[in-house]
Amino acid sequence: MTDEQRLAIERNLFEVARDLVRERANFPWHRDDSGQFTASCQKSSQALAIDVFHTVDRLRSRNRSYCRCMGGIVTTPAGARGQVGPDT
């Protein structure tokens, strides 16, 4: 990755998430068909995911933040019917 590419990606990330670009030299950045990094694009899903999860990871209250965000989400095992509880 060139300095210019790195800076373009960093400019597209929240300030607190920008250090990931330098800290993880082997990060699997998404690329388009021509081989260009896409995380510098305005609507990059990878940049959005890094913004959210790397920023939350830096919070002192990250566990509480994740719990509040995920508290309303209920998952069930594949093929399960009805409520999932200790008897299922």
C-alpha positions as CSV (number, residue, x, y, z in Angstrom):
1,M,0.0,0.0,0.0
2,T,1.4,3.4,-0.9
3,D,1.3,6.4,1.4
4,E,-1.2,8.0,-0.9
5,Q,-3.6,5.0,-0.7
6,R,-3.2,4.8,3.1
7,L,-4.0,8.5,3.5
8,A,-7.1,8.1,1.3
9,I,-8.4,5.3,3.4
10,E,-7.6,7.2,6.7
11,R,-9.5,10.2,5.4
12,N,-12.5,8.0,4.9
13,L,-12.5,6.7,8.5
14,F,-13.6,8.1,11.8
15,E,-10.6,9.7,13.5
16,V,-10.4,7.1,16.3
17,A,-10.5,4.3,13.8
18,R,-7.7,5.6,11.5
19,D,-4.9,3.9,13.5
20,L,-6.0,0.5,12.3
21,V,-4.6,1.3,8.8
22,R,-1.1,1.7,10.2
23,E,-1.3,-0.9,12.9
24,R,-2.5,-3.8,10.7
25,A,-0.2,-3.8,7.7
26,N,-1.6,-7.1,6.4
27,F,-5.3,-6.1,6.8
28,P,-7.4,-7.7,4.1
29,W,-8.6,-4.6,2.4
30,H,-11.4,-5.0,-0.2
31,R,-10.4,-4.2,-3.8
32,D,-12.4,-3.5,-6.9
33,D,-11.9,-5.3,-10.3
34,S,-9.0,-3.1,-11.1
35,G,-7.2,-3.9,-7.8
36,Q,-7.8,-0.5,-6.2
37,F,-8.7,-0.3,-2.5
38,T,-12.4,0.4,-2.0
39,A,-12.2,1.6,1.7
40,S,-11.4,5.1,0.5
41,C,-14.7,5.3,-1.4
42,Q,-17.5,7.3,0.3
43,K,-20.0,4.4,0.4
44,S,-17.5,1.6,1.4
45,S,-19.1,-1.0,3.6
46,Q,-15.7,-2.1,4.8
47,A,-14.9,1.5,6.0
48,L,-18.3,1.7,7.7
49,A,-17.7,-1.6,9.5
50,I,-14.3,-0.5,10.6
51,D,-15.7,2.9,11.8
52,V,-18.3,1.2,13.9
53,F,-16.5,-1.8,15.3
54,H,-13.0,-0.3,15.7
55,T,-14.4,2.8,17.4
56,V,-16.5,0.7,19.8
57,D,-13.5,-1.5,20.5
58,R,-11.6,1.6,21.7
59,L,-14.4,2.6,24.2
60,R,-13.9,1.8,27.8
61,S,-17.6,0.9,28.0
62,R,-17.5,-1.3,24.9
63,N,-19.1,-4.4,26.5
64,R,-22.0,-2.3,27.7
65,S,-22.3,-0.6,24.3
66,Y,-22.4,-4.0,22.5
67,C,-25.0,-5.3,25.0
68,R,-27.2,-2.3,24.6
69,C,-27.0,-2.6,20.8
70,M,-27.6,-6.3,20.7
71,G,-30.0,-6.6,23.5
72,G,-33.1,-6.7,21.3
73,I,-31.7,-9.3,18.9
74,V,-32.7,-12.9,19.6
75,T,-31.2,-15.7,17.6
76,T,-32.4,-19.3,17.3
77,P,-30.5,-22.3,16.2
78,A,-31.2,-23.4,12.6
79,G,-34.3,-25.5,12.5
80,A,-35.5,-24.5,16.0
81,R,-39.2,-23.8,16.4
82,G,-40.7,-21.7,19.1
83,Q,-38.8,-20.3,22.0
84,V,-35.2,-21.3,22.7
85,G,-34.6,-22.1,26.3
86,P,-32.9,-24.6,28.6
87,D,-35.2,-27.4,27.5
88,T,-34.5,-27.1,23.8
